[in-house]
Amino acid sequence: MAYLLKARTPVLKKGGHRVTSDFGPRTFVMQGKTVSDNHLGIDLTGADTSRIDDVIAFADGVVTAVRDGVSGYSRVNPAGNYLYIDHGNDCQTRYLHLEKGSIKVKKGQTVRAGDTVGRIGATGYVTGAHLHFEVRIGGTAQDPAPYLSGEKTLPDAKPTSGETYTVKKGDSWWKISAEVLGKGSRYKELQALNPGKTSLYPGDVIIVGKEEPEKPPKPAPAPAKTYTVQKGDSWWAISKKILGKGSRYMELKALNPGKEALYPGDVIVVG
Ligand SMILES: [Zn+2]
């Protein structure tokens, strides 16, 4: 029986997640025949009467596989139109049976949690339109339900770039903004850094600042210019030679603190 799942981390844009088939071993009727299999994902439709909704990325990541172009029911392409998103740390989510032509992303593209990536369809080995959603960790399919509900988070769900903040009990966007940015009214800036994130729950990690741009390495101090004192040299004579004016000799003295008398062969700093 279909039931509604309350998704803290949604994969459908409108947020309603109607589960039509759970993860794990199951028996169902496919084209008049009873079929048993081990379901590696969870089947979802939109909660409203259309049952169709846009599919959004579960978490930040990089698209690693895309297939588009399957028109409808297909045994040859059982997954239909699909895409995979890699979230780092050997975590991947998969989105199957998408509507032909609906996939908005390309292989290699970076996506943020909540980005629209496609639309529920009925392509592949399906009985009707739905999203087959998978969570894989180390290549092994996990029950996606606790990930959607927020009971579990991907091992590396923390944003990998930018300053982050871990939501505490009683926090709101306003409160966090007041704490982090000094003004509650700047909370929209925080929301802009966390697209797709609306509700806050204790333990959530949100981005609160852009990553510090890498500072260019400090140029190494130029090696000091030196001068080897010749016979007959004086501060005045050296200054005249090097700085063009004997009267600037105090500048040379300042570069060589403690040095008064000059002897041939002494090396002094001149710039
Ligand atoms: Zn499925």
Boltz pocket constraint, residues with backbone or C-beta under 6 A from the ligand:
constraints:
  - pocket:
      binder: B
      contacts: [[A, 21], [A, 39], [A, 41], [A, 42], [A, 43], [A, 131], [A, 132], [A, 133]]
      max_distance: 6.0
